[in-house]
Amino acid sequence: MDRVSLTDEYLTILAKGGAKASELVGGQVDSALLNTFYAGKYLSRPLFLGHEEQRLLHADLENLLTALSSLPDRLFGGDFAAFARAVGLTEIQVTAIMKGRGGSMTRQTRADLYADGSGFKLLELNIGSAVGGMDNADMCRSLLAHPHLAGFAEERGLGFVDTLPEQVNNILSESGFGPGDRPVVAMADWPDSFPKMRPYMELLSQRWAELGLPEAHPCHIGQLEVRDGRVWLGEKAVDIIFRTFLIGDLLKSPEAPALMFPVLDAAERGEVKIFTPLDSAAYASKGALAMLSDEANRGLFRAGELASLDRILPWTRMVRPGPVTLETGERVDLVEYALAHREDLALKPTSLSGGTGVVLGWAEDLGAQEWHEQITASLDGPYILQRRIRPTQELFPDETGELRPWTPLWGVFTVANGYGGAFARATPASSGDVVVNVANGAHAGAVFQELAAPSS
């Protein structure tokens, strides 16, 4: 089956039962771990994936990651700093990511995708330790408390990946530790965001302890001390820094490099492992997606990689003056094309997250003159233009039992072991075609998939 047929069947069951949204969300609203992040806003049902859909989507993401990880070698002769500059990072950021680089690109990623009439389309790729949503299995377990979903999941062979154990395995395996090891982990945030994140980090560290990582301690980077050939958190010698601080934190103040660089230098000397190294910020840049999308680079990729890129990656280009190639093969001037087709394009910063700085060309309150100014100001800067995706809306029961349309954004994980599960965020269709984030009223939701192909 596929997501459409599974959804139709489940909505039919809900219509007969007349369940309300507050009944269907189960214990999610009582979860301290979830609520510290999602503030009690949950979708009233899960999204569904058929077995073949999940298999193809994961294969496409793996091919995309393989192509992405090869860009420094294929385009820049192995010069990673040149790659980082080309995807839009500043010189101070390039200096930072060259310290303590990993041997290979991390496999901990979350692809943010819309589903349209032709399949899944990638909006951005989040890579590294700071990706959110890996507590998704808690949503799934809570939803299964309702008999409607429990019965349907059992009948249709639906289940989910518990992503938190995969996260723990990623931390250990990519940092050079084995399943029986007990490294000391500093869960290090940036000082100004740590007070807000600390409650979640404390609850997460408790969950990690249950999963075989008992020595994980929330902190901010300013609490780490480099001395005597080690990195210390108080009196504890740190083996792994679980990094939730971001490459963008370097640009917050003139003092930021002095705060970050001693820790990065310690990693460079082998005195501590960082999960994940800052080089993940270069791979995660939307400028790297523009390189994968660029017609001029198609000869670099294998047939399987190209097939996957063609399926899931929308047309994406750096904002640079000059000619570009469209999906049809037509050559156009990028600026002239962007100005004439703003309702089909989104302007995005290459390295910001959470929808920050995104300008939707089709926004009702955006005029032609303002779009012109935005494009002009973005030329030769760290910005991309991306083809608009028109996502398929899905129906969710409200508190009266009526079905209401929402616009879902799928978050699909890869991990060191392969497929890492998925979760969703969605905004009410009544909000309009907006960036799906908390500021626009997004709710979080679970994803269930067929665990095996149905027998014929």
CORMOLIN-V699096 format. One record per residue. RES is the residue in one letter. SS is DSSP state (helix for helix, strand for strand, loop for the rest). Layout:
{{RES	SS} {RES	SS}}
//
This chain:
{{M	loop} {D	loop} {R	helix} {V	helix} {S	helix} {L	helix} {T	helix} {D	helix} {E	helix} {Y	helix} {L	helix} {T	helix} {I	helix} {L	helix} {A	helix} {K	helix} {G	helix} {G	loop} {A	loop} {K	loop} {A	helix} {S	helix} {E	helix} {L	helix} {V	loop} {G	helix} {G	helix} {Q	helix} {V	helix} {D	helix} {S	loop} {A	helix} {L	helix} {L	helix} {N	helix} {T	helix} {F	helix} {Y	helix} {A	loop} {G	loop} {K	loop} {Y	strand} {L	loop} {S	loop} {R	loop} {P	loop} {L	strand} {F	strand} {L	strand} {G	loop} {H	helix} {E	helix} {E	helix} {Q	helix} {R	helix} {L	helix} {L	helix} {H	helix} {A	helix} {D	helix} {L	helix} {E	helix} {N	helix} {L	helix} {L	helix} {T	helix} {A	helix} {L	helix} {S	helix} {S	loop} {L	helix} {P	helix} {D	helix} {R	helix} {L	helix} {F	helix} {G	loop} {G	loop} {D	loop} {F	helix} {A	helix} {A	helix} {F	helix} {A	helix} {R	helix} {A	helix} {V	loop} {G	loop} {L	loop} {T	loop} {E	helix} {I	helix} {Q	helix} {V	helix} {T	helix} {A	helix} {I	helix} {M	loop} {K	loop} {G	loop} {R	loop} {G	loop} {G	loop} {S	loop} {M	loop} {T	loop} {R	loop} {Q	loop} {T	strand} {R	strand} {A	strand} {D	strand} {L	strand} {Y	strand} {A	strand} {D	strand} {G	loop} {S	loop} {G	strand} {F	strand} {K	strand} {L	strand} {L	strand} {E	strand} {L	strand} {N	strand} {I	strand} {G	loop} {S	loop} {A	loop} {V	loop} {G	loop} {G	loop} {M	loop} {D	loop} {N	helix} {A	helix} {D	helix} {M	helix} {C	helix} {R	helix} {S	helix} {L	helix} {L	loop} {A	loop} {H	loop} {P	helix} {H	helix} {L	helix} {A	helix} {G	helix} {F	helix} {A	helix} {E	helix} {E	helix} {R	helix} {G	loop} {L	strand} {G	strand} {F	loop} {V	loop} {D	loop} {T	helix} {L	helix} {P	helix} {E	helix} {Q	helix} {V	helix} {N	helix} {N	helix} {I	helix} {L	helix} {S	helix} {E	helix} {S	loop} {G	loop} {F	loop} {G	loop} {P	loop} {G	loop} {D	loop} {R	loop} {P	loop} {V	loop} {V	strand} {A	strand} {M	strand} {A	strand} {D	strand} {W	loop} {P	helix} {D	helix} {S	helix} {F	helix} {P	helix} {K	helix} {M	helix} {R	helix} {P	helix} {Y	helix} {M	helix} {E	helix} {L	helix} {L	helix} {S	helix} {Q	helix} {R	helix} {W	helix} {A	helix} {E	helix} {L	loop} {G	loop} {L	loop} {P	loop} {E	loop} {A	strand} {H	strand} {P	strand} {C	strand} {H	strand} {I	helix} {G	helix} {Q	helix} {L	strand} {E	strand} {V	strand} {R	strand} {D	loop} {G	loop} {R	strand} {V	strand} {W	strand} {L	strand} {G	loop} {E	loop} {K	strand} {A	strand} {V	strand} {D	loop} {I	strand} {I	strand} {F	strand} {R	strand} {T	loop} {F	loop} {L	loop} {I	helix} {G	helix} {D	helix} {L	helix} {L	helix} {K	loop} {S	loop} {P	loop} {E	loop} {A	helix} {P	helix} {A	helix} {L	helix} {M	helix} {F	helix} {P	helix} {V	helix} {L	helix} {D	helix} {A	helix} {A	helix} {E	helix} {R	loop} {G	loop} {E	loop} {V	loop} {K	strand} {I	strand} {F	strand} {T	loop} {P	loop} {L	loop} {D	loop} {S	helix} {A	helix} {A	helix} {Y	helix} {A	helix} {S	loop} {K	helix} {G	helix} {A	helix} {L	helix} {A	helix} {M	helix} {L	helix} {S	helix} {D	loop} {E	helix} {A	helix} {N	helix} {R	helix} {G	helix} {L	helix} {F	loop} {R	loop} {A	helix} {G	helix} {E	helix} {L	helix} {A	helix} {S	helix} {L	helix} {D	helix} {R	helix} {I	helix} {L	strand} {P	loop} {W	loop} {T	strand} {R	strand} {M	strand} {V	loop} {R	loop} {P	loop} {G	loop} {P	strand} {V	strand} {T	strand} {L	loop} {E	loop} {T	loop} {G	loop} {E	loop} {R	strand} {V	strand} {D	strand} {L	helix} {V	helix} {E	helix} {Y	helix} {A	helix} {L	helix} {A	helix} {H	loop} {R	helix} {E	helix} {D	helix} {L	strand} {A	strand} {L	strand} {K	strand} {P	strand} {T	loop} {S	loop} {L	loop} {S	loop} {G	loop} {G	loop} {T	loop} {G	loop} {V	loop} {V	strand} {L	strand} {G	loop} {W	loop} {A	loop} {E	loop} {D	loop} {L	loop} {G	loop} {A	helix} {Q	helix} {E	helix} {W	helix} {H	helix} {E	helix} {Q	helix} {I	helix} {T	helix} {A	helix} {S	helix} {L	loop} {D	loop} {G	loop} {P	loop} {Y	strand} {I	strand} {L	strand} {Q	strand} {R	strand} {R	loop} {I	loop} {R	loop} {P	loop} {T	loop} {Q	strand} {E	strand} {L	strand} {F	strand} {P	strand} {D	loop} {E	loop} {T	loop} {G	loop} {E	loop} {L	strand} {R	strand} {P	strand} {W	strand} {T	strand} {P	strand} {L	strand} {W	strand} {G	strand} {V	strand} {F	strand} {T	strand} {V	strand} {A	loop} {N	loop} {G	strand} {Y	strand} {G	strand} {G	strand} {A	strand} {F	strand} {A	strand} {R	strand} {A	strand} {T	strand} {P	strand} {A	helix} {S	helix} {S	helix} {G	loop} {D	loop} {V	loop} {V	loop} {V	loop} {N	loop} {V	helix} {A	helix} {N	helix} {G	loop} {A	loop} {H	strand} {A	strand} {G	strand} {A	strand} {V	strand} {F	strand} {Q	strand} {E	strand} {L	loop} {A	loop} {A	loop} {P	loop} {S	loop} {S	loop}}
//
